Every structure is written in C-alpha cells, then in structure tokens.
Amino acid sequence: MTVTLADVAARARVSPATVSRVLNGNYPVAASTRERVLRAVDDLDYVLNGPASALAAATSDLVGILVNDIADPFFGIMAGAAQTEIGGPGDGSGRAGGEKLAIVCNTGGSPERELTYLTLLQRQRAAAVVLTGGAVEDPAHQAAMSAKLAKLADAGTRVVLCGRPPLPDSEAVVAALAFDNRGGGRRLTEHLLSLGHRRIGYVAGPLERTTTRHRLEGHRDAMRAAGLAGDEEHLTVHGPYDRRSGYDATHELLRREPEVTAVVAANDTVALGASAAIRDRGLRIPEDISVAGFDDLPFSVDAVPALTTVRLPLFEAGARAGRLAMGKETPPPGGIATIAAELMVRGSTAPPRA
C-alpha cells in the first residue's frame, strides 16, 4: 500500500503542512520537529509524491552509482566506466534521447551513509542503482541492505553490484559482478613463495570489508599450502585502504619482524606507502625487501620500480555494470559472475638476498 504524506504526519504527530515544509526545505522548522518528521519518513519509507500512483509506479531518468571514495582510482575508474554506459552515446546535438543522468554518491565507507543514499535514490524513483566495491560484513547492515534493495526493486529500480559479492538471501539484484579477490591473493603470494620468500608481511585493509577478508584468505591459503602457517596474525597489520596506512603498517611489520623479506599490500595505494616506509629505513626495493600490491591501478606501472600487482579489469567491470543497469546486456546465469584477476609481475619483486 502506498504511504501518503498524511501517514507521515500521523506518525510524526505533526500536520501535513509541516511534513511538506520539512521535505521541501522552504520554511523554517524547529530542529526537534524536523528530526521527528525525517524519522517518520524513514520508518515508513515514504516516497515524495507518493499519492500519485501513476508517478509512483514509474522510474525517473536518474541512476545512482555508490562508491566508497571517488578520489580512489579503484572506484573512480569503475564509476566513470559505468557512467559512460548509463549516459549513452548521445548524438552530439545536446538533446536527451533515452540517456540517463548518472550521479556518483560518495559514502566515505560509511554503512549508514550507504543506506541514506539508497533511501534518497528510492525517493527519487531512480531507474537503476550500481553499488561498487566491497561490502561491510555486519549481519545487521546486510539485513538492512537486503530490505532496502528489495524495496527499490519492487519500485522498478534495477540494482547491480560491481566489485562486491552478492548479498545473502537477496533476490532484488539484477546482477552481482564479483572480483576473484581470493584467487588473486593466492596467486600473488604463490609468486613470492616461488621466488624463495618465506617471511612475508601483509598489510591488510579494514577488518569488516569483504574485499579485505577474501584477499587475505587467498594469501593465507598459499602460505598454508607451503607449510608456513602459524605466524598469520603476527605478520598481518590492518588499516584503511590508503597510503598512510601502508606507511605506518609497514613500519609496524618491520618492528615486529625485522627479517621480513617481502610485503604484500592490500592495494596499490597501500603499496606506495609501504614502499616509502621501506626506503625511509634505508632499504632497497626489491634487493632488500620485495613489495606487491593489488588492483593494477594506472600509476602502478610508473612506480619505481614498477609494482608487481594483481590486475582487476576495473573499467570493463564498470562498463558491464552500466550496461546491466540499463538493460543493455543480459544478466549472467544465476545473476552472479566472477571476474578473473591476473597476476602482473614487475620489478618490485625479486628473490630474497641469500
């Protein structure tokens, strides 16, 4: 049943006119009243102009692309590729002809902000939503996400996941394009083991992220297969996916274990910080310590030495997500596709010194 403005007013214990003023933002309203109205809107999942059933059944020309950090090339590349497909080729005339307006929503990695953007897109009757990057592994948040995506799908919004695994028990998603982070992490560590490294430090991402867990599991699978299990926690430091984390965590790793001969970083940006920390200690790469990253971001080949990493086809995945969001491409069987990761061996890794 469609929720009306009167329903919101009753829940918030205010007049319909006050609800309208809060939502339109065109009249001063007491902060406590405004908060009560907005809480009622969220509780009831009220969609602006809900009484107009014909409008409520239709979607707009808006598409939302959710990213953790638009300044991070990992997200920027996927979002840009998706936006290109969503916007359409155009005819050069400046007229809109079936294209959609894609907006990028920067969550800052906040689960609460992720849900807020989805609510805002629901109110705007977005034609599609593309969620990029790893998910937060919290049962309460996953349940909230599943419920929110189900409501979006029921309203006609096409939901696509790009670079993240499917949600448990969620049938609202058109397609989930998941990177093979676990396989890529395993192959990267196998490469270092094949060179003769045995004391390998790992600078991991945030504990609560699926991407962190899968890449770390791949690394540890390779270590166990080589008979080197036992020091996983001692040789692992967690932190954000940024350069500062790589710098600080590498100093901590070398404090814990000065005999480390290789450092695996959660991504290429973290690897840059790790490399800087190694140089600041008067050590050489790869002669003293090898360094490896993940993602194959554009700058990785220009690092000195060029960075050994795992290539994820970020542009291709983002473009495919855009096509799926627009209904231009048939979803994969079962709605789930695993995108292969490719090992890129470059100059930052070499056999350890004898």
Secondary structure, DSSP 4 states (H G I P E B T S, - for coil): -PPPHHHHHHHHTS-HHHHHHHHHT-S---HHHHHHHHHHHHHHT--TTTT-HHHHTS--SEEEEEES-TTSHHHHHHHHHHHHHHH----SSS--SS--EEEEEE-TT-HHHHHHHHHHHHHTT-SEEEEESPPB--HHHHHHHHHHHHHHHHTT-EEEEESSPPPTT---EEEEEEE-HHHHHHHHHHHHHHHT--SEEEEE--TTBHHHHHHHHHHHHHHHHTT-TT-TTTTEEE--SSHHHHHHHHHHHHHH-TT--EEEESSHHHHHHHHHHHHHTT--TTTT-EEE-SB--GGGGGSSSPPBEEE--HHHHHHHHHHHHHT-SPPPGGGEEEEP-EEE--TT--PPP-
